[in-house]
Amino acid sequence: MSPVTSVPLNDGRSIPQLGYGVFKVDPDVTADVTGQALRAGYRHIDTAKVYGNESGVGRALRESGLDREDVFVTTKLWDDAHAHDDAIAACETSLQELGLEQIDLYLIHWAAPSQGKYLEAWKALIELRERGLVRSIGVSNFPLPQLEEIIEATGVVPAVHQIELHPYFPQHELREAHARHGIVTESWGPLGQGKSDLLENEVITSVAQAHGASPAQVVLAWHLAHGIVALPKSVTPERIVENLAAAELELSADEIAAIDGLDRGPAGRGGTDPSSK
């Protein structure tokens, strides 16, 4: 099993730094590939209501034979107005789909500022934690103003903020805010989601060649070196194993700095700008 470390959360818990994401994984194959990931050694699974595959994740957990406490499970509250209005009911539905009594980390999937309901949704997540239905709470895809607003309004700091992040789009401003507040930065799309030439970039490939590693392993190792939680997704058995092995790859300070230099600023974003929703 690869030596995946855990990073501390501001609520006294911890989260495995390398997880397995099931974004866009067909519900019909989710149980199988999540089971493969668990057998490979992943102990952190990330899903969401909108993915439609929570039940497959739950089935894989039940069939794995692993103790519940050994696997960290994240799911997310979708951003439609109804879900934000009744986050408690949405969470209960996710618990039923997963077949769990508690969710390790529950995130607001998008702030959706145009709806203006993210603060009430955050208050509901605080209640969910108080009721013991979830252990840790956080957010995903929050612009900085909305992130600061929910903290100021409630005094409760998210444990995690999951955002698009990779060497082409390293999100310096948000990461600096996270550091000030003690929020763990978590990356979705850490490998660029195939929307750019990131894995063919000469800097990445040269570092990979020097280590006898894959470009994907190098990019994931860069995330880990910066203390970022990364959630690679693959349904290919060999790549599931290969991505986890990135935990064993140590980059030099010069290599990390070279990859840092790939920052393309806002032009590096591959997904939706959270402020536009």
C-alpha positions in Angstrom: 0.0 0.0 0.0 1.3 3.4 -0.9 2.3 5.7 2.0 -0.5 8.3 1.7 -0.2 10.7 4.5 -3.1 12.5 6.1 -3.3 16.3 6.8 -4.9 17.8 9.8 -8.2 19.6 9.6 -9.2 22.6 11.7 -11.8 20.6 13.5 -9.4 18.2 15.0 -9.9 15.4 12.4 -7.6 14.6 9.5 -8.0 13.8 5.8 -6.0 11.4 3.5 -4.1 13.7 1.1 -4.6 11.5 -2.0 -8.1 10.4 -2.7 -10.1 8.8 -5.5 -12.7 10.9 -7.3 -15.7 9.5 -9.1 -16.7 12.6 -11.1 -18.3 11.5 -14.4 -17.9 7.8 -13.5 -20.9 5.9 -14.9 -23.1 4.8 -12.0 -23.1 1.2 -13.6 -19.4 0.9 -13.1 -18.9 3.0 -9.9 -19.0 0.1 -7.5 -16.5 -1.9 -9.5 -13.9 0.9 -10.0 -14.3 2.2 -6.5 -13.7 -1.3 -5.3 -10.6 -1.4 -7.4 -9.4 1.8 -5.8 -10.0 0.5 -2.3 -8.1 -2.7 -3.1 -5.3 -0.6 -4.5 -5.0 1.2 -1.2 -7.1 4.4 -1.5 -8.8 5.3 1.8 -10.4 8.5 0.7 -13.4 8.5 -1.8 -14.9 11.7 -3.2 -18.4 11.7 -4.7 -21.4 14.1 -5.0 -25.1 14.0 -5.2 -25.1 15.3 -8.8 -22.7 12.6 -9.9 -25.6 10.1 -9.5 -23.2 7.4 -8.2 -23.4 7.7 -4.4 -25.1 4.3 -4.2 -22.2 2.7 -6.2 -19.7 4.1 -3.8 -21.7 2.8 -0.9 -21.9 -0.7 -2.4 -18.1 -0.7 -2.9 -17.6 0.2 0.7 -19.8 -2.6 1.9 -18.2 -5.1 -0.3 -14.6 -4.0 0.5 -14.6 -5.7 3.9 -12.9 -2.6 5.3 -13.9 -1.1 8.6 -16.0 2.1 8.2 -13.5 4.1 10.2 -10.8 3.2 7.7 -12.3 5.0 4.7 -12.9 8.8 4.5 -16.0 9.5 2.4 -16.9 12.9 1.0 -20.1 13.9 -0.8 -21.6 17.2 -1.7 -24.8 19.3 -1.6 -25.8 20.2 -5.1 -26.4 23.9 -5.9 -30.0 24.1 -7.0 -32.2 26.4 -5.0 -34.2 23.5 -3.5 -31.2 21.7 -2.2 -29.7 24.9 -0.7 -33.1 25.6 0.9 -33.2 22.1 2.5 -29.7 20.9 2.9 -30.6 18.7 5.8 -33.0 16.7 3.7 -30.5 16.5 0.9 -27.8 15.2 3.3 -30.2 12.6 4.6 -30.9 11.4 1.0 -27.1 11.1 0.4 -26.7 9.1 3.6 -29.4 6.7 2.3 -27.8 6.4 -1.1 -24.4 5.7 0.5 -25.8 3.4 3.1 -23.9 5.3 5.8 -24.8 6.7 9.2 -22.3 9.5 8.9 -20.5 11.3 6.1 -16.9 12.2 6.9 -16.9 15.4 4.9 -20.0 17.2 3.5 -19.4 20.1 1.1 -21.6 22.8 -0.5 -20.8 21.9 -4.1 -21.0 25.5 -5.6 -21.7 28.8 -3.9 -24.0 29.8 -6.8 -23.8 33.5 -5.8 -26.7 34.5 -8.1 -29.1 32.4 -6.0 -28.0 34.0 -2.8 -28.7 30.9 -0.7 -25.2 29.7 0.2 -25.1 31.3 3.6 -28.3 29.5 4.7 -26.9 26.3 3.2 -23.8 26.8 5.3 -25.8 27.3 8.5 -27.6 24.0 7.7 -24.2 22.2 7.3 -23.3 23.5 10.7 -26.5 22.0 12.1 -25.7 18.7 10.4 -22.4 18.6 12.1 -23.9 19.4 15.4 -26.5 16.6 14.9 -23.7 14.1 14.1 -24.9 13.3 10.6 -21.6 14.6 9.2 -18.2 14.8 10.9 -16.6 17.7 9.0 -18.0 20.4 6.8 -16.6 22.5 4.0 -17.3 24.1 0.7 -16.4 23.7 -2.9 -16.1 26.3 -5.7 -16.6 29.4 -3.5 -15.3 32.8 -4.8 -13.3 34.5 -2.1 -15.9 37.1 -1.2 -18.5 34.4 -0.5 -16.0 32.3 1.5 -15.1 35.3 3.7 -18.8 36.1 4.1 -19.9 32.7 5.5 -17.0 32.7 8.0 -17.7 36.2 9.2 -21.5 35.6 9.4 -21.2 32.3 11.4 -17.8 32.2 13.0 -17.4 28.7 11.6 -14.5 28.1 9.2 -14.8 25.4 6.6 -12.5 22.5 7.2 -11.9 22.1 3.4 -12.3 24.1 0.3 -12.3 22.0 -2.9 -11.5 24.0 -6.0 -10.1 23.5 -9.5 -6.3 23.5 -9.1 -3.4 22.3 -11.1 0.0 23.7 -12.2 -1.6 25.8 -14.9 -4.1 27.3 -12.5 -2.6 27.2 -8.9 -5.1 29.5 -7.3 -2.6 31.6 -5.2 -5.1 34.1 -3.9 -7.5 31.4 -2.5 -4.6 29.3 -1.1 -3.3 32.4 0.7 -6.8 32.9 2.2 -7.0 29.2 3.2 -3.7 29.5 5.0 -4.9 32.5 6.9 -8.0 30.7 8.1 -6.6 27.2 8.5 -8.6 25.7 5.7 -7.2 22.7 3.8 -7.0 23.2 0.0 -8.4 20.3 -2.0 -8.0 20.0 -5.7 -10.5 18.7 -8.2 -9.2 18.2 -11.7 -5.6 18.0 -10.4 -4.4 16.6 -13.8 -6.2 19.2 -15.8 -9.1 17.0 -16.9 -7.6 16.5 -20.3 -8.5 20.1 -21.2 -4.9 21.2 -21.8 -1.5 19.9 -22.7 -0.5 19.8 -19.0 0.7 16.2 -19.1 2.6 16.8 -22.3 4.3 20.0 -21.0 8.1 19.8 -21.3 8.7 20.7 -17.7 6.4 17.9 -16.5 7.7 15.3 -18.9 11.4 16.1 -18.1 10.8 15.7 -14.4 8.9 12.5 -15.0 11.8 11.1 -17.1 14.3 12.0 -14.4 12.4 10.0 -11.8 11.2 7.2 -14.1 7.7 8.3 -13.3 4.6 9.2 -15.3 3.7 12.8 -16.0 0.5 12.3 -13.9 2.5 11.1 -11.0 4.7 14.2 -11.2 1.7 16.5 -11.2 0.1 14.7 -8.2 3.4 14.8 -6.3 3.6 18.5 -6.9 0.2 18.8 -5.2 1.3 16.7 -2.3 4.5 18.7 -1.9 2.4 21.9 -1.5 0.1 20.2 1.2 -2.8 20.1 -1.2 -5.3 17.2 -1.1 -5.6 15.8 -4.6 -8.5 13.8 -6.1 -7.4 12.1 -9.4 -10.1 10.1 -11.3 -9.5 7.2 -13.6 -11.5 4.1 -14.5 -8.4 2.4 -15.9 -7.0 -0.2 -13.4 -3.4 0.5 -14.2 -3.8 4.3 -13.8 -5.8 3.9 -10.6 -2.7 2.1 -9.1 -0.3 4.5 -10.8 -1.9 7.6 -9.5 -1.8 6.3 -5.9 2.0 5.5 -6.3 2.5 9.3 -6.7 2.6 9.3 -2.9 6.0 7.7 -3.0 7.5 10.3 -5.4 9.5 13.1 -3.8 10.3 16.1 -6.0 13.3 18.4 -5.4 12.8 22.0 -4.5 14.1 23.0 -7.9 11.6 20.7 -9.6 8.7 22.1 -7.6 9.8 25.6 -8.4 10.0 24.7 -12.1 6.4 23.4 -12.0 5.3 26.4 -10.1 6.5 28.5 -13.0 3.8 26.9 -15.3 1.2 29.2 -13.8 -1.0 30.7 -16.5 -3.2 32.7 -14.2 -6.9 33.0 -15.1 -6.2 31.7 -18.6 -5.3 28.4 -17.0 -8.8 27.7 -15.7 -10.4 24.8 -17.5 -13.7 24.6 -15.7 -16.5 27.0 -14.8 -15.7 30.2 -12.9 -17.6 29.9 -9.6 -18.4 33.6 -9.6 -20.4 33.2 -12.8 -23.0 30.8 -11.4 
